[in-house]
Amino acid sequence: MRTTTRWALPGALALTLAGGAVLVPNLASADPDLPPTTAAELLVDLAGAQSQPFSGTVVQTTDLGLPELPTNGETSELTSLIAGSTTVRLWYGGPDQARIAVLGTLAETDVVRNGDDLYIWRSDSNAAQHMTLPEREDDGEEAPPVTGGASPADAAAAALAAIAPSTEVTLDGTASVAGRDAYELVLTPRDSESLVGEVRLAVDAATSFPLRVQVTARGADEPAFSSGFESVAFGPPPEEVFAFSPPPGATVTEIEPGQSPPAAGKLPHSASPPAGAPDGQPTVVGDGWTTVGVLHGVDPASLTDGADGDGIGATLLQAFRPVSGDYGSGRAFTSSLLSVLVLDDGRALVGAVPLEVLERAALDPDAAP
């Protein structure tokens, strides 16, 4: 296959909050007039619609209250994901067939899953990594999404997983997204300790597929996280989209299953986590909207990498402040939607909760170092 058109997926796509206000063309002069439905009916329809084949372009933008980050040829993709706007191309043919692409400013990377073949290729180094994925055991459950968290369907699935007695679900009119008519479903956390004010889902009226997801912090007027289609087409993508071959002259490295591919980002279900991930298994404290994730084996010194220079490390360090308590000592970052607590004992706690909730979680036996 010719690779005259190449798309990109930086390793930073693993970040769970890679989003912000999506800019979607206003293709209708007024909200569409759609048949009546209910929030309960939409939830049922959503549950069965997220794994259908599609292709499209997604725009994601991040605004987590970080200081303005420097960019250069090596960091522009990373900074756009954690503090800026990113355009992603997606093709999804089924659980074992997907292609993800982020259009970088100075570099492009392909991530292509076709059957048991997984290719990762970066244009800046003309280097490819190839992995033969082990066969997935059929346990009767649907395979996890293989779109790397880049699709609004992935973000919607995460939001819908939190639906419980702790969530108020309402229907709030209609919208036009990517030229398609959609219902607006709103999830509002009842837990006052959640920093999330609401999650707004634009659900395609014809297919029940999530077209846009927007997360707004409590008390805020504009979304801090959003992922939405700029264009989308439903149905299986052409087979040649997934028939990837490294370009001439590319260096190809074979990656064994279980080995971490360098800068691979978030990979399909049978691939390993990105290089540099903590060596301890993550744990969870709490549930619902106030869930706190705890990573173990984090090197606190990594926060200060580049602190003497003017790179991303130094800039991010400005957003963290020293903290201490019965849980120990470390550094913390807080914003309207997210808090991060990195402790000197090698733990990192993250959640859409105030810092005091992370500090309480750090004392929980489930979060012990």
C-alpha positions as CSV (number, residue, x, y, z in Angstrom):
1,M,0.0,0.0,0.0
2,R,1.3,3.5,-0.8
3,T,1.7,5.7,2.3
4,T,1.3,9.1,0.6
5,T,-1.3,9.9,3.3
6,R,-0.1,9.2,6.8
7,W,-1.8,9.9,10.1
8,A,-0.5,10.3,13.6
9,L,-1.0,9.1,17.2
10,P,1.5,10.5,19.7
11,G,2.2,8.4,22.8
12,A,0.5,11.1,24.9
13,L,-2.9,9.9,23.6
14,A,-2.9,7.7,26.7
15,L,-3.8,10.8,28.8
16,T,-7.4,10.3,29.9
17,L,-8.4,13.9,29.8
18,A,-7.2,14.9,26.3
19,G,-10.0,17.3,25.4
20,G,-11.5,20.7,25.6
21,A,-14.0,22.8,23.7
22,V,-14.7,21.2,20.3
23,L,-15.2,23.6,17.4
24,V,-17.8,22.1,15.1
25,P,-19.2,23.9,12.1
26,N,-22.7,25.2,12.6
27,L,-24.4,23.4,9.8
28,A,-27.9,24.2,10.8
29,S,-29.6,27.6,11.5
30,A,-31.6,26.1,14.4
31,D,-31.6,23.1,16.6
32,P,-33.2,20.2,14.6
33,D,-36.8,19.2,15.3
34,L,-36.6,15.5,16.3
35,P,-39.2,12.9,17.4
36,P,-39.8,12.9,21.2
37,T,-37.8,10.5,23.3
38,T,-36.6,10.1,26.9
39,A,-33.3,10.0,28.6
40,A,-33.9,6.3,29.6
41,E,-34.6,5.4,26.0
42,L,-31.4,7.1,24.9
43,L,-29.3,5.3,27.5
44,V,-30.6,1.9,26.2
45,D,-29.9,2.9,22.6
46,L,-26.4,4.1,23.5
47,A,-25.4,0.8,25.1
48,G,-25.7,-1.0,21.8
49,A,-24.4,1.6,19.4
50,Q,-20.8,2.3,20.4
51,S,-19.1,-0.6,18.6
52,Q,-20.5,0.0,15.1
53,P,-18.0,0.6,12.2
54,F,-17.3,4.2,11.3
55,S,-14.7,6.6,10.0
56,G,-14.3,10.3,10.8
57,T,-12.4,13.3,12.0
58,V,-12.5,14.2,15.7
59,V,-11.3,17.5,17.2
60,Q,-10.2,17.5,20.8
61,T,-9.0,20.5,22.9
62,T,-7.6,20.6,26.4
63,D,-7.9,23.4,29.0
64,L,-7.0,22.1,32.4
65,G,-5.6,25.4,33.8
66,L,-2.0,24.6,33.1
67,P,0.5,27.4,32.3
68,E,1.2,28.0,28.6
69,L,3.6,25.2,27.5
70,P,6.5,25.6,25.2
71,T,6.5,23.8,21.9
72,N,9.2,22.5,19.5
73,G,9.5,19.7,17.0
74,E,9.6,17.0,19.6
75,T,6.9,18.3,22.0
76,S,4.2,20.0,19.8
77,E,2.0,16.8,19.7
78,L,2.3,16.3,23.5
79,T,1.5,19.9,24.4
80,S,-1.5,20.0,22.1
81,L,-3.0,17.0,23.9
82,I,-2.6,18.3,27.4
83,A,-3.0,22.0,26.7
84,G,-4.3,22.7,23.3
85,S,-6.2,21.4,20.3
86,T,-5.7,18.2,18.3
87,T,-7.3,16.8,15.2
88,V,-7.6,13.0,15.1
89,R,-8.6,10.8,12.2
90,L,-10.3,7.5,13.1
91,W,-11.2,4.3,11.1
92,Y,-13.0,1.5,13.0
93,G,-13.9,-1.7,11.3
94,G,-14.4,-4.0,14.3
95,P,-12.6,-5.2,17.5
96,D,-9.5,-6.3,15.6
97,Q,-9.4,-3.6,12.9
98,A,-8.7,0.0,13.6
99,R,-6.5,2.9,12.5
100,I,-5.9,6.0,14.7
101,A,-4.2,9.2,13.5
102,V,-3.3,12.5,15.1
103,L,-2.3,15.3,12.7
104,G,0.9,16.7,14.2
105,T,2.5,20.0,13.2
106,L,6.0,18.6,12.6
107,A,5.6,14.9,12.8
108,E,3.1,12.2,11.9
109,T,2.6,8.7,13.4
110,D,0.5,5.8,12.2
111,V,-1.1,3.3,14.6
112,V,-2.8,0.5,12.6
113,R,-4.4,-2.7,14.0
114,N,-5.3,-5.3,11.4
115,G,-6.1,-8.7,12.8
116,D,-3.2,-9.8,14.9
117,D,-0.8,-7.2,13.3
118,L,-0.1,-3.9,15.1
119,Y,2.1,-1.3,13.5
120,I,3.3,2.0,15.0
121,W,5.2,4.4,12.7
122,R,6.6,7.9,13.2
123,S,7.5,10.1,10.3
124,D,10.1,12.2,12.2
125,S,12.4,9.2,12.7
126,N,11.0,7.0,9.8
127,A,10.9,4.2,12.3
128,A,8.2,1.5,12.7
129,Q,7.4,-0.9,15.5
130,H,5.5,-4.1,14.7
131,M,3.9,-6.5,17.2
132,T,2.0,-9.7,16.6
133,L,-0.8,-9.6,19.0
134,P,-1.7,-12.8,20.9
135,E,-5.1,-14.3,20.2
136,R,-7.8,-13.0,22.6
137,E,-9.7,-15.5,24.6
138,D,-13.4,-15.5,23.9
139,D,-14.9,-15.0,27.4
140,G,-18.3,-13.9,26.0
141,E,-17.7,-10.3,26.7
142,E,-17.3,-7.6,24.0
143,A,-13.7,-6.6,23.3
144,P,-12.7,-3.2,24.7
145,P,-12.6,-0.4,22.1
146,V,-9.4,-0.2,20.0
147,T,-9.6,3.5,19.2
148,G,-7.2,4.4,21.9
149,G,-9.5,6.7,23.8
150,A,-9.6,9.0,20.8
151,S,-13.3,8.5,19.8
152,P,-16.2,10.4,21.5
153,A,-17.6,6.9,22.0
154,D,-14.7,6.0,24.3
155,A,-15.3,9.2,26.4
156,A,-19.0,8.5,26.4
157,A,-18.4,5.0,27.7
158,A,-16.4,6.3,30.6
159,A,-19.1,8.8,31.5
160,L,-21.9,6.2,31.2
161,A,-20.0,3.8,33.4
162,A,-20.4,6.3,36.3
163,I,-24.2,6.3,36.0
164,A,-25.7,5.1,39.3
165,P,-27.9,6.6,42.0
166,S,-25.2,9.3,42.2
167,T,-26.1,10.7,38.7
168,E,-29.0,12.7,37.5
169,V,-29.7,12.0,33.8
170,T,-31.8,14.4,31.7
171,L,-32.6,15.2,28.1
172,D,-31.8,18.8,27.1
173,G,-33.0,19.5,23.6
174,T,-31.3,18.8,20.3
175,A,-28.2,19.8,18.4
176,S,-26.5,19.6,15.0
177,V,-23.0,18.0,15.1
178,A,-20.9,17.3,12.0
179,G,-24.0,17.9,9.9
180,R,-26.0,15.2,11.8
181,D,-29.1,15.7,14.0
182,A,-28.5,14.7,17.6
183,Y,-30.2,14.6,21.0
184,E,-28.4,16.2,23.9
185,L,-28.2,13.9,27.0
186,V,-26.9,15.5,30.2
187,L,-25.3,13.6,33.1
188,T,-25.1,15.6,36.4
189,P,-23.2,14.2,39.4
190,R,-25.1,14.3,42.6
191,D,-21.9,14.0,44.7
192,S,-20.9,17.5,45.8
193,E,-17.3,16.4,46.1
194,S,-17.0,15.8,42.3
195,L,-15.4,18.6,40.3
196,V,-17.5,17.6,37.4
197,G,-20.5,19.9,36.9
198,E,-22.0,18.0,34.0
199,V,-21.2,15.7,31.1
200,R,-23.1,16.5,27.9
201,L,-23.5,13.9,25.2
202,A,-24.7,14.6,21.7
203,V,-26.3,11.3,20.6
204,D,-26.9,10.8,16.8
205,A,-30.6,10.6,16.2
206,A,-30.3,8.0,13.4
207,T,-27.6,5.6,14.9
208,S,-27.6,6.4,18.6
209,F,-23.8,6.8,18.3
210,P,-22.1,9.5,20.5
211,L,-21.1,12.4,18.2
212,R,-19.7,14.7,20.9
213,V,-18.9,14.6,24.6
214,Q,-18.3,17.8,26.7
215,V,-17.3,17.9,30.3
216,T,-17.8,21.1,32.2
217,A,-16.4,21.7,35.7
218,R,-18.8,22.6,38.5
219,G,-19.6,26.3,38.4
220,A,-18.0,26.8,35.0
221,D,-19.6,28.1,31.8
222,E,-17.4,26.5,29.2
223,P,-16.3,22.9,28.8
224,A,-12.9,21.9,30.1
225,F,-13.0,18.6,28.2
226,S,-14.6,17.9,24.9
227,S,-14.3,15.4,22.1
228,G,-16.5,15.7,19.0
229,F,-16.7,14.7,15.4
230,E,-16.1,17.3,12.7
231,S,-17.1,14.8,10.1
232,V,-18.3,11.2,10.4
233,A,-19.5,8.4,8.1
234,F,-21.0,5.1,9.3
235,G,-20.3,1.7,7.8
236,P,-17.1,-0.4,7.3
237,P,-14.1,1.6,6.1
238,P,-12.4,0.4,2.9
239,E,-10.1,-2.6,3.6
240,E,-7.1,-0.8,2.2
241,V,-7.2,1.7,5.1
242,F,-5.9,-1.1,7.4
243,A,-3.4,-2.6,4.9
244,F,-0.4,-0.7,6.3
245,S,3.2,-1.2,5.1
246,P,6.2,0.7,6.4
247,P,7.5,3.2,3.8
248,P,10.8,2.6,2.0
249,G,13.8,3.0,4.2
250,A,11.9,2.7,7.4
251,T,13.6,1.0,10.3
252,V,11.3,-1.8,11.6
253,T,11.6,-3.1,15.1
254,E,9.8,-6.3,16.2
255,I,8.2,-6.0,19.6
256,E,7.5,-9.1,21.6
257,P,4.1,-9.4,23.3
258,G,4.5,-8.1,26.8
259,Q,7.3,-5.8,25.8
260,S,6.6,-2.1,26.0
261,P,6.9,-0.4,22.7
262,P,8.7,3.0,23.0
263,A,6.3,5.9,22.9
264,A,3.5,3.6,21.8
265,G,0.8,5.4,23.7
266,K,-2.4,3.6,24.6
267,L,-2.7,0.4,22.6
268,P,-5.5,-2.1,21.9
269,H,-6.5,-4.6,24.6
270,S,-3.9,-7.2,24.0
271,A,-0.9,-4.9,23.8
272,S,1.3,-3.7,26.7
273,P,1.2,-0.3,28.5
274,P,3.5,2.5,27.3
275,A,7.2,2.6,28.2
276,G,7.9,4.4,31.4
277,A,4.6,3.4,33.1
278,P,4.9,2.7,36.8
279,D,5.9,-0.8,37.5
280,G,3.2,-1.3,40.3
281,Q,-0.4,-2.2,39.5
282,P,-2.7,0.8,39.9
283,T,-5.4,0.7,42.5
284,V,-8.7,2.6,43.0
285,V,-10.1,4.3,46.0
286,G,-13.8,5.3,46.1
287,D,-16.4,4.9,43.4
288,G,-18.6,6.9,41.0
289,W,-17.7,10.5,40.3
290,T,-15.3,10.7,43.2
291,T,-13.1,7.7,42.2
292,V,-9.4,8.3,42.8
293,G,-6.8,6.4,40.8
294,V,-3.6,5.5,42.5
295,L,-0.4,4.7,40.6
296,H,2.5,3.1,42.3
297,G,6.2,3.2,41.5
298,V,6.2,6.8,40.3
299,D,9.5,8.6,40.4
300,P,8.8,12.0,42.1
301,A,12.1,13.3,40.7
302,S,10.5,13.2,37.2
303,L,8.5,16.3,38.2
304,T,11.7,18.3,38.4
305,D,13.2,17.0,35.1
306,G,14.1,20.0,33.1
307,A,13.3,22.4,36.0
308,D,16.5,24.3,35.3
309,G,15.6,24.9,31.7
310,D,12.6,26.3,29.8
311,G,11.1,23.0,28.6
312,I,7.8,21.3,29.4
313,G,9.2,19.9,32.7
314,A,10.1,23.3,34.0
315,T,6.8,24.8,33.0
316,L,4.7,22.0,34.5
317,L,6.6,22.2,37.7
318,Q,5.3,25.8,38.1
319,A,1.7,24.3,38.3
320,F,2.7,21.9,41.2
321,R,3.1,23.2,44.8
322,P,4.7,21.4,47.8
323,V,2.2,19.7,50.2
324,S,2.5,17.6,53.3
325,G,0.3,15.9,55.8
326,D,-0.4,12.6,57.6
327,Y,-0.1,10.9,54.2
328,G,3.5,12.1,53.7
329,S,4.9,14.9,51.5
330,G,5.1,15.6,47.8
331,R,3.7,18.0,45.2
332,A,0.1,18.7,44.1
333,F,-1.7,20.3,41.1
334,T,-5.3,21.4,41.2
335,S,-7.6,22.9,38.5
336,S,-11.3,23.3,38.0
337,L,-11.7,19.8,36.8
338,L,-8.7,17.7,38.0
339,S,-6.4,17.2,40.9
340,V,-3.0,15.4,41.0
341,L,-1.0,14.4,44.1
342,V,2.5,13.0,43.6
343,L,4.0,11.8,46.8
344,D,7.7,11.2,47.7
345,D,6.9,7.5,48.5
346,G,6.3,6.8,44.8
347,R,2.5,7.2,44.7
348,A,0.5,9.4,42.3
349,L,-3.2,10.0,43.0
350,V,-5.5,11.5,40.3
351,G,-9.1,12.3,40.3
352,A,-11.8,14.8,39.3
353,V,-12.0,15.8,42.9
354,P,-10.7,18.5,45.2
355,L,-7.2,18.0,46.7
356,E,-8.5,17.1,50.1
357,V,-10.3,14.1,48.6
358,L,-6.9,12.9,47.2
359,E,-5.3,13.5,50.6
360,R,-7.9,11.4,52.3
361,A,-7.5,8.7,49.7
362,A,-3.8,8.6,50.3
363,L,-4.5,7.4,53.9
364,D,-6.8,4.6,52.7
365,P,-5.4,1.1,53.1
366,D,-6.2,0.4,49.4
367,A,-3.8,3.2,48.4
368,A,-0.9,2.0,50.7
369,P,2.5,2.3,49.2
